[in-house]
Structure formats: C-alpha cells, structure tokens
Amino acid sequence: MDYRIEKDTLGEMKVPADKHWAAQTQRSLENFKIGKEVMPIEVVHAFAILKRSAALANKRLNKIEPEKADAIAKAADEVLSGELDDHFPLVVWQTGSGTQSNMNMNEVLARRATEILKEKGEDLTIHPNDDVNRSQSSNDTFPTAMHIAAVEKVENDVLPAIDILKNTLKEKQQAFEDVIKIGRTHLQDATPLTLGQEFSGWNRMLEKSSEMIKESIEHVKDLAIGGTAVGTGINAHPKFGEYVAEEISTVTEKSFRSAPNKFHSLTSHDEINYAHGALKGLAADLMKIANDVRWLSSGPRSGLSEITIPANEPGSSIMPGKVNPTQSEALTMVASQVMGNDATIGFAASQGNFELNVFKPVIIYNFLQSSYLLADAMVSFNDKCAVGIEPNHEKIEEHLRNSLMLVTALNPHIGYENAAKIAKSAHEKGQTLKEAVLESGLLTEEQFEEIVDPSKMISPQE
C-alpha cells in the first residue's frame, strides 16, 4: 500500500495515500482496535451538515475567508452525497467525547476542500483545526451531530414506519368490526368483543407511541454548538451557535435551535435519554402486538387459530408443512434489543462528570440502532404479516359458542353468585351454558336467548 506522511502535534504518521484523513484519524485507527462497530454513517453525515453550517456561519461573521468557507461547504456536500463514505473508518469505542470522529471529519474536509480550491486555481490551504473546526470544540460538535442524526432518523424513518403499520391496523379494524369473538384476560376466557375492537387497541398503541415520540424528539432539537470546550463559548462569536442552528435548519428542513444553556448541553444527554424512552415505549407496544398475533394465529389445530397469517417460508427443517409466526419473532427480538439499548443509554447518560459526558459515542450508536431496527421491523411486519391477517370465522365462532364467560351477561338478572354456580356446574358437567341455565330453572330458554346475545355484549347497554 502506498502511504504519505502526515503530521500532528505528536509527530508524524503514515497514512494511506488514497485516503483523505490525516494523522489524528490514523492514530485513532491504531489505538482503538476494539470491536466491529464503526461510527454510524448517520453521525458522519450529521457532522457534514454541521461543518457545512459552521463554515457558512463563520463566513457570515467574517471569521473565515469566503473562499475557504465555500470550499468547506462544497466538500461537506460531497460527504452528504455518499461519495466519501470510505474515508470515515473509526470505531464507536474511542474517546467518550467523540473527539477522533470530529477530527476525522475535520481532516477529510480540510484535504478535500484544499483540493477544490486548487482545482479552481486558488493558492489556499484549509487547516482541519484552524478552518474546519473554527469556533468549535469536539465537546459541542459531537453532541450537536448526535442530535441532528437522532432527529433525522426518528422523523424520516421511525415515524413514517409507525404510520404504515398503523394504517394497516386501522384498515383491519374497520374490516373486522362485525366479527364477534371471545375476549381473554389473564390468558383465560373473558367477555366478548369484536376482532375490530381488538385491532383498535393495537392501532391506538401506535397512535399514542407516535404522539409521545414526536413530543420527546422536540427536545432533541436543542443544539450544543456554540458552547465550545466547557460551555462558555470560548473562541466562538456569541451569535455563532444561533447562526449554525439556522443553517442546519435550512439544510435539514427541521427546526433546530441553539440550546439556551450550553453547560447543560455538554454534560447532559437527558434529551436523547428521554426520546429513547419513547422508542422503548414503542418497542413495548410492538412486543405486545406481535405476541398477540402469534397467540391468536397459534395452531393450526391445537392452538387458538382465530386468525391466519401469511405463510412466508417453511417453518421447520424436520416437520413438513409447518408454518411459524416468523415476523412476530423478528419484531419481538428487535423489541428486546431496543430495551437493552435503553438500559445502556440510561446508564451512559448518567455518566456526566463535571463539564462533559464522556459516553457520547455509545449513546448515539445505540439510539440509532434502536431507530433503524424499529423502522425496518415495523415495515417488514406490516408487509409480510399484518396486511395478510384474516379471521378464521369457524374457530372464532367455536370459541365464542363454547365460552362460559358469556355468563357475565346474566349477572344483572340472576345475580353474581347464581351466575357463578351455573358457570361452575357447566364446566364440571361438560354442559353448554344454556344447558346449565335451563337445568337451574332460573331462566326460560326464551329469556336465556334474549339475554345471552354476544352482539349485545360488545358495547355498553342502557
């Protein structure tokens, strides 16, 4: 491999000749050979948005030559296009402030921006610290990039995926609104409801989760930029954070703002911790929905079998004809991962020592993983399972007819204790509920048929 020599304050480093990074990135590659988890590309692109915005803010404040600012912005655009993705190799397990990732971006943009200037005939050199990192510190840029990446991932991917699944459940709710079935609580028979009503509960879960995620992500739109090293804003113009936030909002078409207290923004990650809590809430709801689907579709002959789900692939390598609820299994595994990620984020967010939290890379890595897993899993579950759910009318009717909990409708007419005796007698003797009632002599057949009507038990009665 061909190399070139790059220098930093610690000396010389050999850097691959075909890469735009410089000495500090190379040092990080050699010093942190830990794991396979590289810094998410969403963070890299968020950094590009930030550096582009910072260059233009510095230009606006007359802190950098216009030619340099424009070249940095153009280089950042190339990063955003994906052209330079191979130049950002650093792992998550590095300094807790994300300094090396900040310098990786500074070095790549400096080298590429210098090339852009030379291509235009400009005899200028862009310095990674003095120019690309002007008015900034890793301590305020990394949390800013974290927030940009988090907001974009949630608003662009997670919320639309919720809508896709929610709309399907809404359609099923309407389609199944007249399918009366037995309800279940504690995994035991309960009073009837419609399959549409059951789906409406799932639909509302997603509506509520979406509302809570939207509320929580608004807090993440506060940006640390302008706080520099410890929150005082040393070496930055007082308007720098505000101007950068305006530029970021223009690029992303989202309403970011300069955080009112930069000391808080550097040492605390409560906004992301809180927003991930909302994602965990979504994961809990998805776990519930997926589990209900696989219970209701269990069988086909020895389970509940009240709904059918698509047969996407053979379910067993040894049992011919077996079909498993694989989309439910995938979705529940994702939910488990998100819950684990929430524990990691919660612990990491508690580790703000004095002026700086130094668990930033692991926080954003887990946040983004939760976001893309949830988005992908919801779309997969929707497309490969939810849209194909259909009621098994024969089984639904059988379970409804055989349930003893229809006896609940008798309470106002014969009293709770008499109704309980009838249910117990029917169960012990293997009778239908109707047979047990008639044997008791408490009601006539006509009265029983009038009272024990499942269609009258699915909504409040006057």
N, C-alpha and C positions, 0 to 999 in steps of 0.2 A: 504494500500500500504506500502511496505517495503521501508525504507529510509536509507541512510547513511549520515554522516556528512562530509561536505567539507568546507574548509576554504579559504578565500582570504584576502586581506588587510583590508577589512571592518569587518571581523569576520566570524562566522560560518553560514552555510546554510544547510537545509535539502534537499537532492537530491534523487530522485527515485533510488532505489538500482539497477534497471536493466538498467539504462541509463549511457552512458559514459561521459556525460557532467558533469561540476563541478559548483562551486559557482557562477561564473560570468554569466554563461548561465542561471542559475536558477534565479538570480536577475533580469535579463532581462525579463524572462518569467513573473515574478511577477510585475515588474514595468511598463511593456508596454502591457497591456491587451487592445489592440487597433485593431479593425478590424479582418478580417479573412485572410488577405493576408500574407502568410508566405514567407520567403525569397525563391526565385525560386531555384529549385534543380540545375538548370544550374549554379547558383552562387556558391552553395555548392560544386559542382564537380569542378568548376574552382578553388575554394580555395584549393581543394585537389591536383590538378595539381600544383598549386603554392607552397604549403607547401612541396610537394614531391621534387619539383625542388629546393626549398630553402635549404632543408636538404642536398641534394646532392652537391649543390654549397658550402655550409658551410663545408662539408666533403672535397671537393676539395681544399678549402682554409685553411684546418686544424683548423677550428673554432669550430668543434664538433667531438666527438669521432665517428669513423666509425660505431661502433655497434649501437649507438643511431641514426645516420643518416639513416642507413639501416632499422632500426625498424620503424622510422617515415615514410620512403618511402613505406614500406610494409603496414602499417596502412592506408596510403593515397590511396594505390591501392585498399584496401577493400572498402573505401568510393567510389571510382570511379566505383567499381563493382555494387554499389547499396545496398550492404549488410547493410550499416549503415545509410541509409536514415532517419530512425526514430529517430536518435539522433540529428537532426538539426531542432528544432521546432520554431525558433524565427521568429517574425513577421517583416514585412517591416518597420513598424512605430516604429523605435527605434532611437538610436543616428544617426545623419546625417553622421557621418564618417563610420558607419558600424562596430564600434569597437566591439560590442557584438557578431556580426557574426564572426568576426575574432577570438575572444576568444572562441566562441563555437567550431570552428574548432580546435583551439589550444588545448582545453581541451579534446575533443574527441580523437584526435590523440595522445595526451600525455598518456591518460589512456590505449588506445588500444596498443600503441607501448610498454608501460611498460609491458602489459600482454604478448606481443610477446617475449620480452626479457626474461621474467620469464619462458615462455614455453620452451625456449632454454637453460635454466639454468643460464642465466646472471643475476647477482645481481646489476642491474642498474635501476634507476627510471628516467623517462622522465618528465621534467617540462614543463608546457604549455608555459611559458614566456621565460625561460632561454634556452630551447632547441628548441621547435617547432617554436617559434617566434624569434629565434636568428637572429640578423642583420635586423630585420624588425620592422615596426610600422603598426598599423591599417591604418594609413594615406597613406601608399604606398601599402599595401597589398589589401585593398578593391578596389581601382581603378584598380589595376592590375587584380584582379579577374573579375571586371566588363568588362574589355577589352577582357580577354580570353573568357568569356561567350558570349559576343556580337559577336566576330569574329566567334566562332564556330557555333553559332545559325544561323548567316546570311549565312556563307559559306556552312554549312552542310544541312540546311533546306530551307532557303528562296530562294537562287539562284537555287538549283535543282527544286524547285516548279515552279519558273518562267519558266525554261526550259520546263517542262512538258506542261504547258498551251501554251507556245509559239510554241512548236512543233505542237500541235493540231491546233492552228490558222493558222500555215503555211500550214498544210495539207488541211485545209478548203479553204484557199486562192487559192491553186492550183486546188482544186476540183471545185471551183465556178468561175474560171477565165473567163468563157464564158457566165455567167448568167448576162445579162444586165438588170439593174434596174434603177429606178429613184433615183437621189440623193436628199438630203434635207439639206438645211441650214436655220437656224432660225426657225426650225420646219415647214418650207414651202418648196414646191417643188423647185427643182433646176435641173441642167442638169444631164444627165445620167452618170453612171459609172457601173462597174461590181461589183457583190457581192464579187468577189475575191479581187478587189481593196479595197473595204470597209474593208474586213478582213485584208488586208495587212497593213492598217493603225493601226489596233489593234496590229498586230504582231510586227510592228516597235515600238509601245509604249513599249512593254515588252522588246524588244531588247535594247532600249535606257535606260530603267529603270535598266536593268541588268548591263549595262556598267557603269552607274552612281553609282550604289550601290557598284560595285567592286572597283571603284576608291575611293569612300568615306571610305570603310572599311579598306583600306590600312593604313589610318592614325591611325586607332584604334589599329594597331599592335605595336605602341609605348607603352612601359610599364613603369609605375611609380616606380616599385620595385628598391630599392637602394636609394630612396630619404628619407626613414625613416620618421621622425617626421614632418619636415618642408621643406624638400628638400635638406638639407645639406648633408644627408647621415651619420649622427652621429651614431656611434656604428656599422657601416657596412664597410666592406672592399671595397676599391674603385672599385674592379673588381666584387663585389657581384652581382650588377644589371645585368651586362653583362653575367655572368655565369648562373644566374637564367633564363634569356631570352633564352639562348642556350638550357637549359634543357627543358623549356616549349615548345620550337620549336620542340624538339625531340619527346616529348610525343604527341603533337597535330598534328605533321607533317604540321605545318604552320609557316610562317616566322615572328616570333615575335622578337622584338629588344628592348634594353634598351633605354628609351627616352633620348634625348640629354640634356633636361632641366627639372630636377625633380621639380623645383619650379612651373613650368607651369603644370606639371602632377598632382600635388596635389590640386592646386587651381582652375584649369580649366577643364571643360569637353566638350570643343568645338569639339573634335573629334567625340564623341558619339552624340552630338547635330547635327553635320553636317551629320553623317551617318544616323541618324534617319530622317533627312530632305530628304535624298534619298529614305528612306522607305515611307515617306509621299508622295513623288512624284509617287512611285509605287501605293500607295493607290488611288491617284487621277486618275491615268490611269485605274485602275481596276474599280473604280466608273464609269468612262466614258464607259468602255466596257460593264459592267453589265447593265447600264441604256440603252445603245443602243440595247442590246439583248432583254431586256424586252419591249422596244418600238417596235422593229421590229417583235416580236412574239405576240404583243398585238392582242386581238380578242377573239375567232377565227373569228367572223363575223362582229364585229363592230370596229375593230382596223385595224392596218396596215397588220398584218398577213402575212408578206413577208417571214418569216422563221418559222419553227416549232422547238420546244424544247421538250425534253423528259418529259413525264407525270410521275413524280416520286411518287406522292401521291395525294389524293383528296385535292382540293383547298379550299373547303368550307364545313362548318358543316351544312349549310342550303340550298345551291344551288347545286343540284346534277349535276355531270358531269363537274364541274368547275375545271380547271387546272391553277395553278398560277406559275409565274416565281420565285419559292422559292429560287433557288440557286443564282439568281441575288439579291434577297432581303438579303440573308445572307451575300453575298460578299459586298454589299453596307453598311450594318451595320458594318462589320469589317473595311471597309474604314473609316467610321465615327469615330470609336473608335481610329484608328491609328491617325487621325487628332487631336483628343482630346489629345491623348498621346503626340503628338508633341508639343502642347501648354504647357503641364505640363513639359516636358523635357526642352523646351526652357526657361521657367521661372526658373526652378530649376538650370539649368546650369548658369544662370546669378547671382546666389547667392553665389559666391565665396568670402568670407570675409577674407581679408589678405591672410594667407598662406594655407587656406583649404576651399574647398567647402564642405558644410555640408548638402547637399541634395542628397547624393550618392545613398542610397537605393531606393528612389523613381525614380531616373533617370533610373537605371538598371532594376527595376521592369517594368516600362512602355516600355522600349526598348525591353525587352524580350517578353512582352505580344504582342507588335506590330509584332514582328518577327514570333512568333508561330501562331498567328492568320492569318497573311498574308499567311504563308506557308500552313497551313491547309485549308484555304478558297480557295486558288488557286487550290489545288489538288481536293477539293470537287467540285468546279465549273467546273473544267476540266472533271472529271469522271462522274458527274451527269448531266451535261448540255452541255458543249462545244462539246464533242465528238459526241453528238447526234443531233447537229443542222443540219437541212436540209432546202433547199429553197422550198418555196411554189410557184412553177412556174406560176400557174394560177393567183395568186394575183399579183405577180411581173409584169407579162405581162399586167394585167388590169391597174395597177397604171402607168406603163410606157406609155401605149396607151392613157390614159386619161390626162396625164400631159400637161399643157400649156407651160411649160418651155422648151420644145423642140424648141419653137420659137427662142431660143437663136441662133440656127444654121442659122437662116435667116438673122441675123444682117449684115454679110458681103455682102449680096445680095440685100436686100431692105432697109437697114438702121435701126438703133435702134428705131427711132420714129415710123416708119411704123410697125415694128415688135411689138412694144408695143401696138399700136392701134389694131392690129389683135388679140393679146392675150386678150386685154380688151373686144373686141367685142365678141370673142368666149366664154369668161366667162359669159358675160351678157346675151347672147342669148342661152346659153347651147349648143353651137356648138362644134364640134371637131375642132382642129387646122387646119386640112386640109380643112374643110368646110369654115372656116373663110377666109383662104388664097385665095381659089378659088373665093369666093364672092367678095373679094377685087379686083380681076383682076390683081394683081401684079405678079403672077406666074401661070404657067400652072400646070396641075396635074403631068405631067411628071417631070417638074422642081422641084416641091414640093417633090415628091418621091425620087428624086436624092439627094436633099439637106438634107431633114429631115430624116436621117437614123441614128438611135441610135448607130449602130455599128461603125459609123464614128465619133461619139461624145465622145468616151471614151478614146481618146488619141490625142495628138497634130496632126494637119494636115498641110501639106505644102501649 
